[in-house]
């Protein structure tokens, strides 16, 4: 009976991604509604004469080629669940050729611990270990689909973006980048389980699963302490991660150059791409209080590029004084 009850309880629990296939397709908004929103959006920036001219152009578009283009969108939507996704992903993201580190990536403080753990030199490894462990526990929840489904009222929201948090990386291309996403739930199969650690221009990796169990904070601390001591006792590394902050075509060419130098470099680059996320041990000591995270945010976005892998979906940055931030693609 206990086994049957357990099975019933398990089967009745919602799984993180269980509604993905039943979500409604993205609708094409009515043309007049889109044009009205456009006029509302530009109105604050135009004087009366400019707005009148813009309104005339919009009306001409609505009564002319706009109808034909709108019909094409409706036809496209019949064969796709999301008629906009590919266009948006390519035009607004993957086709960008400028450096993404400042122009596209996101950064900010996190976790917000300064109210209970004020900045203090010498706490970098301790706080990093605890924070990494909690992040890994979230990865575990996602793997077994125990992360609660987000809703707007009673409407289920798309959870697919959660797949991009771990084991995901942007890969540079000469004319267009691509996205490598290697996350899998337990029912889908094996998932990468290693972390990448960046410290003083060097790149390290270690697995977070040992004999089937998640590593503990003390075990994470042992790994990070070894990395830190080694980097502080040897010359700085070559700083390959800084290449990810280059203009995209240049970075793609440099990546191919590295692979041509030695095929093993492709294996190493793919190991970084497939990793859960990147841990950045930064020597800076930004000022931070519960009321002011300005410097933490600035350094997260514009700090040492030799300890940021700009293409990874998630970089967890730990500064010398124990403050933390996130840097995301």
SEMIDO-761631 format. One record per atom (N, C-alpha, C, O): x negated, y, z. Coordinates in steps of 0.2 Angstrom, whole numbers, padded with zeros to 4 digits, always signed. Layout:
XYZ
...
! end
This chain:
-0004-0006+0000
+0000+0000+0000
-0004+0006+0000
-0003+0011-0004
-0010+0006+0004
-0014+0012+0004
-0017+0013-0002
-0018+0019-0004
-0019+0008-0006
-0022+0009-0013
-0017+0012-0017
-0019+0016-0021
-0011+0010-0017
-0006+0012-0021
-0004+0020-0020
-0003+0024-0025
-0004+0021-0013
-0003+0028-0012
-0008+0033-0014
-0007+0038-0017
-0015+0030-0014
-0020+0034-0016
-0020+0035-0024
-0021+0041-0026
-0018+0030-0027
-0017+0031-0034
-0012+0036-0036
-0013+0040-0041
-0006+0036-0033
-0001+0040-0034
-0003+0048-0033
-0002+0052-0037
-0006+0049-0027
-0009+0055-0025
-0014+0058-0031
-0013+0064-0033
-0018+0053-0033
-0023+0055-0038
-0020+0057-0044
-0022+0062-0048
-0015+0053-0046
-0012+0054-0053
-0007+0060-0053
-0006+0063-0058
-0005+0063-0047
-0001+0069-0046
-0005+0075-0046
-0002+0080-0047
-0011+0074-0044
-0016+0080-0044
-0017+0083-0051
-0018+0080-0056
-0017+0090-0051
-0018+0093-0058
-0026+0093-0059
-0030+0094-0054
-0028+0091-0065
-0035+0091-0067
-0036+0098-0071
-0032+0101-0074
-0042+0100-0070
-0044+0107-0073
-0042+0108-0080
-0040+0113-0082
-0043+0103-0084
-0043+0104-0091
-0037+0100-0094
-0036+0099-0100
-0032+0098-0090
-0027+0093-0092
-0022+0096-0097
-0019+0093-0101
-0021+0103-0096
-0016+0106-0101
-0019+0109-0107
-0015+0112-0111
-0025+0108-0108
-0029+0112-0114
-0025+0110-0121
-0024+0115-0125
-0024+0104-0122
-0021+0102-0128
-0014+0104-0129
-0011+0104-0135
-0010+0106-0123
-0003+0108-0124
-0002+0115-0124
+0004+0118-0124
-0008+0119-0123
-0007+0126-0123
-0004+0129-0130
-0006+0126-0135
+0000+0134-0129
+0003+0137-0136
-0003+0140-0140
-0008+0142-0137
-0002+0140-0146
-0006+0143-0151
-0006+0151-0150
-0001+0154-0148
-0012+0154-0152
-0012+0162-0151
-0007+0165-0156
-0008+0163-0162
-0002+0168-0154
+0003+0171-0159
-0001+0177-0163
-0005+0181-0160
+0002+0179-0169
+0000+0185-0172
+0005+0190-0170
+0011+0190-0172
+0002+0196-0167
+0007+0201-0165
+0010+0204-0171
+0007+0205-0176
+0016+0207-0170
+0019+0211-0176
+0015+0216-0178
+0012+0220-0174
+0015+0218-0184
+0011+0223-0187
+0012+0230-0184
+0008+0234-0182
+0019+0232-0184
+0020+0238-0181
+0018+0239-0174
+0016+0244-0171
+0018+0233-0170
+0016+0234-0163
+0008+0235-0163
+0006+0239-0158
+0004+0232-0167
-0003+0232-0167
-0005+0240-0169
-0009+0243-0166
-0001+0242-0174
-0003+0249-0176
-0001+0254-0171
-0004+0259-0170
+0005+0253-0167
+0007+0258-0162
+0001+0258-0157
+0000+0263-0154
-0001+0252-0155
-0006+0251-0150
-0013+0255-0152
-0016+0258-0148
-0014+0254-0158
-0020+0258-0161
-0020+0265-0160
-0024+0269-0158
-0014+0268-0162
-0013+0275-0162
-0013+0277-0154
-0016+0283-0153
-0010+0273-0150
-0011+0275-0143
-0018+0275-0140
-0020+0279-0136
-0022+0271-0143
-0029+0270-0141
-0033+0276-0143
-0038+0278-0140
-0032+0279-0149
-0036+0284-0152
-0034+0291-0150
-0037+0296-0150
-0027+0291-0148
-0024+0298-0147
-0028+0302-0142
-0029+0308-0143
-0031+0300-0136
-0035+0304-0131
-0041+0307-0134
-0044+0312-0131
-0044+0304-0140
-0050+0307-0143
-0049+0311-0149
-0054+0314-0151
-0043+0313-0151
-0042+0317-0157
-0038+0323-0155
-0034+0323-0150
-0039+0328-0159
-0035+0334-0158
-0029+0333-0162
-0028+0328-0165
-0024+0338-0162
-0018+0337-0165
-0018+0336-0173
-0015+0332-0175
-0023+0340-0176
-0024+0339-0183
-0027+0332-0185
-0024+0329-0190
-0032+0330-0181
-0035+0323-0182
-0030+0318-0181
-0030+0313-0185
-0026+0318-0176
-0021+0313-0174
-0016+0313-0180
-0014+0307-0182
-0013+0318-0182
-0008+0318-0188
-0011+0315-0194
-0008+0311-0197
-0017+0316-0196
-0021+0313-0201
-0021+0306-0200
-0020+0302-0205
-0023+0304-0194
-0024+0297-0193
-0017+0293-0193
-0016+0288-0196
-0012+0297-0191
-0005+0294-0191
-0003+0293-0198
+0001+0288-0200
-0004+0297-0202
-0002+0297-0210
-0006+0291-0213
-0003+0287-0217
-0012+0290-0211
-0016+0284-0214
-0013+0278-0211
-0013+0273-0215
-0011+0277-0205
-0008+0271-0202
-0002+0270-0206
+0000+0264-0207
+0002+0275-0207
+0009+0274-0210
+0008+0271-0217
+0011+0267-0220
+0003+0274-0221
+0001+0272-0228
-0001+0264-0228
+0001+0261-0232
-0005+0263-0223
-0007+0256-0222
-0002+0251-0221
-0001+0246-0223
+0003+0253-0216
+0009+0249-0214
+0013+0248-0220
+0016+0242-0221
+0014+0252-0224
+0019+0252-0230
+0015+0249-0236
+0019+0248-0241
+0009+0248-0236
+0005+0246-0242
+0002+0239-0240
+0005+0234-0239
-0005+0240-0241
-0009+0233-0240
-0008+0230-0234
-0010+0224-0233
-0006+0234-0228
-0005+0231-0222
-0001+0225-0222
-0002+0220-0218
+0005+0225-0226
+0010+0220-0226
+0006+0214-0229
+0008+0208-0226
+0003+0215-0234
-0001+0209-0237
-0006+0206-0233
-0006+0199-0232
-0010+0210-0229
-0015+0207-0225
-0011+0203-0219
-0014+0198-0216
-0006+0206-0216
-0002+0203-0211
+0000+0196-0213
+0000+0192-0209
+0003+0196-0219
+0005+0189-0221
+0000+0184-0222
+0001+0178-0220
-0006+0186-0223
-0012+0182-0224
-0014+0179-0216
-0016+0174-0216
-0013+0184-0212
-0014+0182-0205
-0009+0176-0202
-0011+0172-0199
-0003+0177-0204
+0002+0173-0203
+0001+0166-0206
+0002+0161-0203
-0002+0166-0212
-0003+0160-0215
-0009+0156-0212
-0009+0150-0211
-0014+0160-0210
-0020+0157-0207
-0018+0154-0200
-0021+0149-0198
-0013+0158-0196
-0011+0155-0190
-0008+0149-0190
-0007+0145-0185
-0005+0147-0196
-0001+0140-0197
-0006+0134-0196
-0004+0129-0195
-0012+0135-0198
-0017+0130-0198
-0022+0130-0192
-0027+0126-0192
-0022+0135-0188
-0027+0136-0182
-0023+0137-0176
-0018+0141-0176
-0026+0134-0170
-0023+0136-0164
-0025+0143-0162
-0021+0146-0158
-0030+0145-0164
-0032+0152-0162
-0035+0155-0169
-0041+0154-0171
-0031+0159-0172
-0033+0162-0179
-0038+0167-0178
-0042+0169-0183
-0039+0170-0172
-0044+0175-0171
-0051+0173-0169
-0056+0176-0170
-0051+0167-0165
-0057+0165-0162
-0064+0165-0166
-0069+0168-0164
-0064+0162-0172
-0070+0161-0176
-0072+0168-0178
-0078+0170-0178
-0067+0172-0180
-0069+0179-0182
-0072+0183-0177
-0078+0186-0177
-0069+0183-0171
-0072+0186-0165
-0078+0184-0163
-0083+0188-0161
-0079+0177-0162
-0085+0174-0160
-0091+0176-0165
-0096+0178-0162
-0090+0176-0171
-0095+0178-0176
-0097+0185-0176
-0102+0187-0175
-0091+0189-0178
-0092+0196-0179
-0094+0200-0173
-0099+0204-0173
-0092+0198-0167
-0093+0202-0161
-0098+0199-0157
-0100+0202-0152
-0101+0193-0159
-0106+0190-0154
-0111+0187-0158
-0117+0189-0157
-0110+0182-0162
-0116+0178-0165
-0119+0181-0170
-0125+0180-0172
-0116+0186-0174
-0119+0189-0179
-0123+0196-0177
-0127+0198-0181
-0123+0197-0171
-0126+0203-0168
-0134+0202-0169
-0136+0197-0167
-0137+0207-0172
-0145+0206-0173
-0149+0210-0168
-0155+0209-0167
-0145+0214-0164
-0149+0218-0159
-0151+0214-0153
-0148+0208-0152
-0155+0216-0148
-0157+0212-0142
-0150+0212-0138
-0147+0217-0137
-0149+0206-0136
-0143+0205-0132
-0144+0206-0124
-0139+0207-0121
-0150+0207-0122
-0151+0207-0115
-0148+0213-0112
-0146+0213-0106
-0149+0219-0115
-0146+0225-0113
-0139+0227-0116
-0134+0229-0113
-0138+0225-0123
-0133+0227-0126
-0127+0222-0126
-0121+0224-0128
-0128+0216-0124
-0122+0211-0124
-0122+0207-0118
-0116+0206-0116
-0127+0206-0114
-0127+0202-0108
-0124+0206-0102
-0123+0212-0102
-0121+0202-0098
-0118+0205-0092
-0123+0203-0086
-0126+0198-0085
-0122+0208-0081
-0126+0207-0075
-0123+0211-0069
-0119+0215-0070
-0125+0208-0063
-0122+0211-0057
-0124+0208-0051
-0127+0202-0051
-0122+0210-0045
-0124+0207-0039
-0120+0201-0038
-0114+0200-0040
-0123+0196-0034
-0119+0190-0033
-0123+0185-0030
-0128+0183-0034
-0122+0181-0025
-0116+0182-0021
-0117+0189-0016
-0122+0191-0016
-0111+0191-0014
-0111+0197-0010
-0113+0195-0002
-0108+0194+0001
-0119+0195+0000
-0121+0192+0006
-0124+0198+0011
-0125+0196+0017
-0124+0204+0008
-0128+0209+0012
-0125+0211+0019
-0128+0213+0023
-0118+0209+0019
-0115+0211+0026
-0117+0206+0031
-0117+0208+0037
-0119+0200+0029
-0121+0195+0035
-0129+0194+0034
-0132+0191+0039
-0131+0194+0028
-0139+0193+0027
-0142+0199+0024
-0143+0199+0018
-0144+0204+0028
-0147+0210+0025
-0153+0208+0022
-0156+0203+0023
-0156+0212+0017
-0162+0211+0013
-0168+0210+0018
-0168+0214+0023
-0172+0205+0017
-0177+0204+0022
-0183+0200+0018
-0181+0195+0015
-0189+0203+0018
-0194+0199+0014
-0195+0192+0018
-0195+0191+0024
-0197+0188+0013
-0199+0181+0015
-0193+0176+0016
-0193+0171+0018
-0187+0179+0013
-0181+0175+0014
-0179+0172+0007
-0173+0169+0006
-0183+0174+0002
-0181+0172-0005
-0179+0165-0006
-0174+0163-0009
-0184+0160-0004
-0183+0153-0005
-0177+0150-0001
-0173+0146-0003
-0176+0153+0005
-0171+0150+0010
-0164+0152+0007
-0160+0147+0006
-0163+0158+0005
-0157+0160+0002
-0155+0157-0005
-0150+0155-0006
-0161+0157-0009
-0160+0154-0015
-0157+0146-0014
-0153+0144-0018
-0160+0143-0010
-0159+0136-0009
-0151+0135-0007
-0148+0130-0010
-0149+0139-0002
-0142+0138+0000
-0137+0140-0006
-0132+0137-0007
-0139+0146-0009
-0135+0148-0015
-0134+0143-0020
-0129+0142-0023
-0140+0140-0022
-0140+0135-0028
-0136+0129-0026
-0132+0127-0030
-0137+0127-0020
-0133+0121-0018
-0125+0122-0018
-0122+0118-0021
-0123+0128-0016
-0116+0130-0017
-0114+0130-0024
-0108+0128-0026
-0118+0133-0028
-0117+0133-0036
-0116+0126-0039
-0112+0125-0043
-0121+0122-0036
-0120+0115-0039
-0114+0111-0036
-0112+0107-0040
-0112+0113-0030
-0106+0110-0028
-0100+0112-0032
-0095+0108-0033
-0100+0118-0035
-0095+0120-0039
-0095+0116-0046
-0090+0114-0049
-0101+0115-0048
-0102+0111-0054
-0099+0104-0053
-0096+0101-0058
-0100+0101-0047
-0098+0095-0046
-0090+0095-0046
-0087+0090-0049
-0087+0100-0043
-0080+0100-0044
-0077+0101-0051
-0072+0098-0053
-0081+0104-0055
-0079+0105-0062
-0080+0098-0066
-0076+0097-0070
-0085+0095-0064
-0086+0088-0067
-0080+0083-0066
-0078+0080-0070
-0077+0084-0060
-0072+0079-0058
-0065+0083-0059
-0060+0080-0057
-0065+0089-0062
-0059+0092-0064
-0055+0094-0057
-0049+0093-0057
-0058+0096-0052
-0055+0098-0046
-0055+0106-0045
-0052+0108-0040
-0057+0110-0050
-0057+0117-0050
-0049+0119-0052
-0047+0116-0057
-0046+0123-0048
-0039+0124-0048
-0038+0128-0055
-0042+0132-0057
-0032+0126-0058
-0030+0129-0065
-0028+0136-0063
-0024+0137-0059
-0030+0141-0067
-0028+0148-0066
-0022+0149-0070
-0020+0146-0075
-0018+0153-0067
-0011+0155-0069
-0010+0162-0069
-0013+0166-0065
-0005+0164-0074
-0002+0171-0073
+0005+0170-0072
+0009+0168-0077
+0007+0171-0066
+0014+0169-0064
+0014+0161-0064
+0010+0158-0061
+0019+0158-0068
+0019+0151-0069
+0016+0149-0075
+0016+0143-0077
+0013+0154-0079
+0010+0152-0086
+0003+0149-0085
-0001+0153-0081
+0001+0144-0087
-0005+0141-0087
-0010+0145-0092
-0008+0146-0097
-0016+0146-0089
-0021+0150-0093
-0026+0145-0096
-0027+0139-0093
-0029+0147-0101
-0034+0143-0105
-0040+0142-0100
-0043+0147-0098
-0042+0136-0099
-0048+0135-0094
-0054+0133-0098
-0060+0131-0095
-0054+0133-0105
-0060+0131-0109
-0066+0135-0107
-0072+0132-0108
-0066+0141-0105
-0072+0145-0104
-0076+0142-0098
-0082+0144-0098
-0073+0139-0094
-0076+0136-0088
-0081+0131-0090
-0086+0129-0087
-0080+0128-0096
-0085+0123-0099
-0092+0127-0101
-0097+0123-0102
-0091+0133-0102
-0097+0137-0104
-0101+0139-0099
-0107+0142-0100
-0099+0138-0092
-0103+0141-0087
-0109+0137-0086
-0115+0140-0085
-0109+0131-0086
-0115+0126-0085
-0117+0123-0092
-0113+0122-0096
-0124+0122-0092
-0126+0118-0098
-0125+0121-0105
-0123+0117-0110
-0125+0127-0105
-0123+0131-0111
-0128+0136-0113
-0131+0139-0108
-0130+0137-0119
-0135+0142-0121
-0134+0144-0128
-0132+0141-0133
-0135+0150-0129
-0135+0153-0136
-0142+0152-0139
-0147+0152-0136
-0141+0150-0146
-0147+0148-0149
-0148+0152-0155
-0144+0153-0159
-0154+0156-0155
-0155+0161-0161
-0156+0158-0168
-0158+0153-0169
-0153+0162-0172
-0153+0160-0179
-0155+0166-0183
-0155+0172-0181
-0158+0165-0189
-0161+0171-0193
-0155+0176-0195
-0156+0182-0195
-0149+0173-0197
-0144+0178-0199
-0138+0177-0194
-0134+0182-0193
-0137+0172-0191
-0132+0171-0186
-0134+0166-0180
-0137+0160-0182
-0133+0167-0174
-0134+0163-0169
-0129+0157-0168
-0124+0157-0172
-0130+0152-0164
-0125+0147-0163
-0125+0146-0155
-0129+0148-0152
-0120+0142-0153
-0119+0140-0146
-0120+0133-0145
-0117+0129-0148
-0125+0131-0140
-0125+0124-0138
-0122+0123-0132
-0124+0126-0127
-0117+0119-0131
-0114+0118-0125
-0114+0110-0124
-0111+0106-0128
-0117+0108-0118
-0118+0101-0117
-0114+0099-0111
-0115+0093-0108
-0110+0103-0108
-0106+0101-0102
-0101+0095-0104
-0098+0095-0109
-0101+0090-0099
-0096+0085-0100
-0093+0084-0093
-0096+0084-0088
-0086+0082-0093
-0083+0080-0086
-0085+0073-0085
-0088+0069-0090
-0084+0070-0079
-0086+0063-0078
-0082+0058-0083
-0085+0053-0085
-0076+0060-0084
-0073+0055-0089
-0075+0055-0096
-0074+0051-0100
-0078+0061-0098
-0081+0062-0105
-0088+0059-0106
-0090+0057-0111
-0092+0058-0100
-0098+0055-0101
-0104+0058-0097
-0102+0062-0092
-0110+0057-0099
-0116+0060-0095
-0116+0067-0097
-0115+0070-0102
-0119+0071-0091
-0119+0078-0092
-0127+0080-0089
-0129+0077-0085
-0130+0084-0093
-0137+0086-0090
-0136+0088-0083
-0131+0091-0081
-0141+0087-0079
-0141+0088-0072
-0148+0091-0069
-0149+0090-0063
-0151+0095-0073
-0157+0098-0071
-0157+0105-0071
-0153+0108-0075
-0161+0108-0067
-0161+0116-0067
-0168+0118-0070
-0173+0114-0070
-0168+0124-0073
-0174+0127-0075
-0176+0133-0070
-0171+0137-0068
-0182+0133-0068
-0184+0138-0063
-0189+0143-0067
-0194+0140-0069
-0188+0149-0067
-0193+0154-0070
-0197+0158-0064
-0193+0160-0060
-0203+0158-0064
-0207+0161-0059
-0214+0164-0062
-0218+0160-0065
-0215+0170-0062
-0221+0173-0065
-0223+0171-0072
-0229+0169-0073
-0218+0171-0076
-0220+0169-0083
-0220+0162-0084
-0222+0160-0090
-0219+0158-0079
-0219+0150-0080
-0212+0147-0080
-0208+0150-0077
-0212+0141-0083
-0205+0138-0083
-0206+0131-0080
-0211+0127-0082
-0202+0129-0075
-0202+0123-0072
-0195+0120-0073
-0190+0123-0074
-0194+0113-0071
-0188+0110-0072
-0188+0104-0066
-0193+0101-0065
-0182+0103-0063
-0181+0098-0059
-0174+0096-0059
-0169+0100-0060
-0173+0089-0057
-0166+0086-0058
-0163+0087-0051
-0166+0087-0046
-0156+0088-0051
-0153+0090-0045
-0149+0083-0042
-0146+0083-0037
-0149+0078-0046
-0146+0072-0044
-0152+0067-0043
-0156+0065-0047
-0152+0064-0037
-0157+0059-0035
-0154+0053-0032
-0150+0053-0027
-0155+0047-0036
-0152+0041-0034
-0144+0042-0033
-0141+0039-0028
-0141+0045-0038
-0134+0046-0038
-0131+0051-0033
-0125+0052-0033
-0135+0055-0029
-0133+0060-0025
-0136+0067-0026
-0141+0067-0029
-0132+0072-0024
-0134+0079-0025
-0140+0080-0020
-0139+0078-0014
-0145+0084-0023
-0150+0086-0018
-0147+0091-0013
-0142+0094-0014
-0150+0091-0007
-0148+0095-0002
-0152+0102-0002
-0157+0102-0005
-0149+0107+0002
-0153+0113+0002
-0160+0112+0004
-0165+0116+0001
-0162+0108+0009
-0169+0107+0011
-0173+0104+0005
-0179+0106+0004
-0170+0100+0001
-0174+0097-0004
-0175+0102-0010
-0180+0102-0013
-0170+0106-0011
-0170+0112-0016
-0176+0116-0014
-0180+0119-0018
-0176+0118-0007
-0181+0122-0004
-0188+0120-0006
-0193+0123-0007
-0189+0113-0005
-0195+0110-0006
-0198+0111-0013
-0204+0112-0014
-0193+0110-0018
-0195+0111-0025
-0197+0118-0026
-0202+0120-0029
-0193+0123-0024
-0194+0130-0025
-0200+0132-0022
-0204+0137-0024
-0202+0130-0016
-0208+0132-0012
-0214+0130-0016
-0219+0133-0016
-0214+0123-0018
-0219+0121-0023
-0221+0125-0029
-0226+0127-0030
-0215+0127-0032
-0216+0131-0038
-0219+0138-0036
-0223+0141-0040
-0216+0141-0031
-0218+0148-0029
-0226+0148-0027
-0229+0152-0029
-0228+0143-0023
-0235+0143-0021
-0239+0142-0027
-0245+0145-0027
-0237+0137-0031
-0242+0136-0037
-0242+0143-0041
-0248+0144-0044
-0237+0146-0042
-0237+0152-0046
-0241+0158-0043
-0244+0162-0047
-0240+0158-0036
-0244+0163-0033
-0251+0162-0032
-0255+0166-0030
-0253+0156-0034
-0261+0154-0033
-0264+0153-0040
-0270+0152-0040
-0260+0154-0045
-0263+0154-0052
-0261+0160-0056
-0257+0164-0054
-0265+0161-0062
-0263+0167-0066
-0256+0166-0068
-0253+0161-0069
-0253+0172-0070
-0246+0172-0073
-0246+0168-0079
-0251+0167-0083
-0240+0165-0080
-0239+0161-0086
-0238+0165-0093
-0239+0171-0092
-0238+0162-0098
-0237+0166-0105
-0231+0170-0106
-0231+0174-0110
-0226+0169-0101
-0220+0173-0102
-0216+0172-0108
-0212+0177-0110
-0215+0166-0110
-0211+0164-0116
-0204+0166-0115
-0201+0168-0120
-0201+0166-0109
-0194+0168-0108
-0193+0176-0111
-0187+0177-0113
-0198+0180-0111
-0197+0187-0113
-0195+0187-0120
-0192+0192-0122
-0197+0182-0124
-0195+0182-0131
-0187+0182-0132
-0185+0184-0137
-0184+0179-0127
-0176+0179-0128
-0173+0186-0128
-0167+0187-0129
-0177+0191-0126
-0175+0198-0125
-0176+0202-0132
-0175+0208-0133
-0179+0198-0137
-0181+0202-0143
-0175+0202-0147
-0170+0200-0146
-0176+0206-0153
-0170+0207-0158
-0169+0200-0161
-0174+0196-0161
-0163+0198-0162
-0161+0191-0163
-0165+0187-0169
-0167+0182-0168
-0165+0191-0175
-0169+0188-0180
-0176+0186-0178
-0179+0181-0180
-0179+0191-0175
-0186+0191-0173
-0187+0185-0168
-0192+0181-0169
-0183+0184-0164
-0183+0178-0159
-0182+0172-0162
-0185+0167-0161
-0177+0172-0167
-0176+0165-0171
-0183+0163-0175
-0185+0158-0175
-0186+0168-0178
-0192+0167-0181
-0198+0165-0176
-0202+0160-0178
-0198+0168-0171
-0203+0166-0166
-0202+0159-0163
-0207+0155-0162
-0196+0157-0162
-0194+0151-0160
-0196+0145-0165
-0199+0140-0163
-0195+0147-0171
-0197+0142-0176
-0205+0142-0177
-0208+0136-0178
-0208+0147-0175
-0216+0147-0175
-0218+0143-0169
-0223+0139-0170
-0215+0143-0164
-0217+0139-0158
-0216+0132-0159
-0220+0128-0158
-0210+0130-0163
-0209+0123-0165
-0214+0121-0170
-0216+0115-0169
-0216+0125-0174
-0221+0123-0179
-0228+0122-0176
-0232+0118-0179
-0229+0126-0171
-0236+0125-0168
-0236+0118-0165
-0242+0115-0165
-0231+0116-0162
-0231+0109-0159
-0224+0106-0158
-0220+0110-0155
-0222+0101-0161
-0215+0098-0161
-0213+0097-0154
-0207+0097-0152
-0217+0096-0149
-0215+0095-0142
-0212+0102-0139
-0208+0101-0135
-0213+0107-0142
-0210+0114-0140
-0203+0113-0141
-0199+0116-0138
-0200+0110-0147
-0193+0109-0148
-0190+0105-0142
-0185+0107-0140
-0193+0100-0140
-0191+0096-0134
-0190+0101-0128
-0185+0100-0124
-0195+0105-0127
-0195+0109-0121
-0190+0114-0121
-0186+0116-0117
-0189+0117-0127
-0184+0122-0128
-0177+0119-0127
-0172+0122-0125
-0176+0113-0130
-0169+0110-0129
-0168+0108-0122
-0162+0108-0120
-0173+0107-0118
-0172+0105-0111
-0170+0112-0107
-0165+0111-0103
-0172+0117-0109
-0170+0124-0106
-0163+0125-0109
-0158+0127-0104
-0161+0124-0115
-0154+0125-0118
-0149+0120-0114
-0144+0123-0112
-0151+0114-0112
-0146+0109-0110
-0146+0110-0102
-0141+0107-0099
-0150+0114-0099
-0150+0114-0092
-0144+0117-0089
-0140+0120-0092
-0142+0115-0082
-0136+0117-0079
-0136+0125-0079
-0131+0128-0081
-0141+0128-0076
-0142+0135-0077
-0149+0137-0075
-0153+0132-0074
-0151+0143-0075
-0158+0145-0074
-0159+0149-0067
-0155+0153-0066
-0163+0147-0064
-0165+0150-0057
-0171+0155-0058
-0176+0153-0061
-0170+0161-0057
-0176+0166-0058
-0178+0169-0051
-0175+0172-0047
-0185+0167-0050
-0188+0170-0044
-0192+0176-0046
-0197+0176-0049
-0189+0182-0044
-0191+0188-0046
-0195+0191-0040
-0193+0191-0034
-0201+0195-0041
-0205+0198-0036
-0202+0204-0034
-0205+0207-0029
-0197+0207-0037
-0195+0214-0035
-0191+0213-0029
-0189+0208-0027
-0190+0219-0026
-0187+0220-0019
-0182+0225-0019
-0183+0231-0017
-0176+0224-0023
-0171+0230-0024
-0168+0232-0017
-0166+0227-0013
-0166+0238-0017
-0162+0240-0011
-0155+0238-0012
-0152+0238-0018
-0152+0235-0007
-0145+0233-0008
-0141+0234-0001
-0144+0232+0004
-0135+0236-0001
-0131+0236+0005
-0124+0234+0002
-0123+0234-0004
-0119+0233+0007
-0112+0231+0005
-0109+0237+0001
-0104+0236-0002
-0112+0243+0002
-0109+0249-0001
-0112+0251-0008
-0110+0255-0012
-0118+0248-0009
-0122+0251-0015
-0126+0245-0018
-0131+0243-0015
-0124+0243-0023
-0128+0237-0027
-0131+0240-0034
-0132+0236-0038
-0132+0246-0034
-0134+0249-0040
-0141+0247-0042
-0142+0245-0048
-0146+0246-0038
-0153+0244-0040
-0153+0237-0041
-0156+0235-0046
-0149+0233-0038
-0148+0226-0039
-0146+0224-0046
-0148+0220-0050
-0140+0228-0048
-0137+0227-0054
-0142+0230-0060
-0143+0226-0065
-0146+0235-0059
-0150+0238-0064
-0156+0233-0065
-0158+0232-0071
-0159+0230-0060
-0164+0225-0061
-0162+0219-0063
-0166+0215-0067
-0156+0217-0062
-0153+0211-0065
-0153+0211-0072
-0155+0206-0076
-0151+0217-0075
-0150+0218-0082
-0157+0220-0086
-0158+0218-0091
-0161+0224-0082
-0167+0227-0086
-0173+0225-0082
-0179+0228-0084
-0173+0220-0078
-0179+0218-0074
-0184+0214-0078
-0183+0214-0084
-0189+0211-0075
-0194+0207-0078
-0191+0202-0083
-0188+0197-0081
-0192+0203-0090
-0190+0198-0095
-0193+0191-0095
-0191+0187-0098
-0199+0191-0092
-0203+0185-0091
-0200+0180-0086
-0201+0174-0086
-0195+0182-0082
-0191+0178-0078
-0183+0178-0079
-0180+0178-0074
-0182+0179-0085
-0175+0179-0087
-0174+0175-0094
-0178+0176-0099
-0170+0170-0094
-0169+0167-0101
-0162+0170-0103
-0157+0167-0102
-0163+0175-0108
-0157+0179-0110
-0152+0175-0113
-0146+0178-0114
-0153+0169-0116
-0148+0166-0120
-0144+0161-0116
-0139+0159-0118
-0146+0160-0109
-0142+0155-0105
-0136+0158-0103
-0136+0164-0101
-0131+0154-0102
-0124+0157-0100
-0125+0160-0093
-0121+0164-0091
-0129+0157-0089
-0130+0159-0082
-0137+0159-0079
-0140+0153-0079
-0140+0165-0077
-0146+0165-0074
-0144+0167-0067
-0141+0172-0066
-0147+0164-0062
-0146+0166-0055
-0152+0168-0052
-0157+0165-0052
-0152+0175-0051
-0158+0179-0049
-0159+0179-0042
-0154+0182-0038
-0165+0178-0039
-0166+0179-0032
-0173+0183-0031
-0178+0181-0034
-0172+0189-0028
-0177+0194-0027
-0181+0192-0021
-0179+0188-0017
-0187+0195-0021
-0192+0194-0015
-0189+0195-0008
-0191+0192-0003
-0184+0200-0008
-0181+0202-0001
-0175+0198+0000
-0171+0200+0005
-0173+0193-0003
-0168+0189-0002
-0161+0191-0005
-0156+0188-0004
-0161+0197-0009
-0155+0199-0012
-0154+0195-0019
-0159+0192-0021
-0148+0195-0021
-0147+0190-0027
-0143+0194-0032
-0139+0199-0031
-0143+0191-0038
-0139+0194-0043
-0138+0189-0049
-0141+0183-0049
-0134+0190-0053
-0132+0186-0059
-0133+0189-0065
-0132+0195-0066
-0136+0185-0070
-0137+0188-0077
-0134+0183-0082
-0137+0177-0082
-0129+0185-0086
-0126+0180-0090
-0125+0182-0097
-0125+0188-0099
-0125+0177-0101
-0124+0179-0109
-0116+0177-0110
-0114+0178-0116
! end
